[in-house]
Amino acid sequence: MQIDITMEDKLRIVISGGGTGGHIFPAISIANAIKEQCPDADILFVGAEGRMEMQRVPAAGYPIKGLPVAGFNRKNLLKNIPVLIKLFKSQRMARQIIKDFQPHAAVGVGGYASGPTLKVAGSMGIPTILQEQNSYAGVTNKLLSKQAQKICVAYEGMERFFDKEKIMLTGNPVRQGLINHSISREDAIRSFRLDPEKRTVLILGGSLGARSINQCMIENLEKIRSSGVQFIWQTGKIYFENAISAIAEAGELPMLHVTDFISDMATAYQAADLIISRAGAGSISEFCLLGKPVILVPSPNVAEDHQTKNALALVNKNAALYVKDENAKDKLINKAIETVSQMDLLENLSKNIAKLAFTDSANVIAVEVIKAAKKYKNEHGC
């Protein structure tokens, strides 16, 4: 869908949020879709100082302003005094950013910065659009939803959290470049110096790493050696040195490719017969879009345990397998080795997870953002 915007109708749009790739990649995808439909639009990101969006967004070609906002400590309330000070400062800074930039619409994708930015924008009468990635809405988005014009969601049943009239089922935007790749499974596997004749499991722990998944790998290297299965293991930055040390001690493992970060995810996905991953909403959206069989190991260290809820939303539709984080050390590798050799199970998981895919999420959301921005601009003559 395309909205006609003339050059003199230049729109200004704020996109706020971040903290993790699960927030940043959808935000950049939405920005790219807006620019495709409205090339002359000015887009300004607002993120949290010191978080990964402050590097990833400029690398994608967009300007960003940082707020000193931080997350609340739910275990020790006294530690929240500095957090509250940062929040008040962030709201003042967000108000100045909004006044200076004068946006016609504001988009919130979740993450610390989206709270003060969208709250200020809404209080100033600027239309706000929320993008809720998870099957269980976060506290910030639930609060912001009162002022929001539209709430774009990835799961059914979100009227538990939001006004039904505002909800649009759009899915989560995913990283560009995952779909239109031409590499074969065999060439993808060879690029990791592995054997195309063997079944391949891709281990993903996110950019920093997943402790339980990495520990499970380290403690099961001998089982991996004798499994007849090969593994691409992305450790994340924090756990890479530990993994390298464990492999050096165990001896040569030609069936294991280990790396701290995978820059070409399209090739990694193509190489994988089965994926092991946390249950972040962005990752799940990519697995759905690509029809990839997956064993989900939800992180226990997230608000409202939303990763478990994300995982169960798939498990209940026979679209994924699930291992609790606390059971990963004892059960995960056995389950992976057993599963990747069952072609019927893999095909069934692939078919069911593909049914849950949304193929045009970024463009659908961009249309709503542009509509809201154009309406505001016309009504206010700005």
Secondary structure, DSSP 4 states (H G I P E B T S, - for coil): ------GGG--EEEEE--SSHHHHHHHHHHHHHHHHH-TT-EEEEEEETTSTHHHHHHHTT--EEEE------SS-GGGHHHHHHHHHHHHHHHHHHHHHH--SEEEE-SSTTHHHHHHHHHHTT--EEEEE-SSS--HHHHHHTTT-SEEEESSTTGGGTS-GGGEEE------TTSSS----HHHHHHHTT--TTS-EEEEE-TTT--HHHHHHHHHTHHHHHTSS-EEEEE--TTTHHHHHHHHHHH---TTEEEES--S-HHHHHHH-SEEEE---HHHHHHHHHHT--EEE---SSSGGGHHHHHHHHHHTTTS-EE--GGGHHHHHHHHHHHHHT-HHHHHHHHHHHHTT--S-HHHHHHHHHHHHHHHHHHHHT-
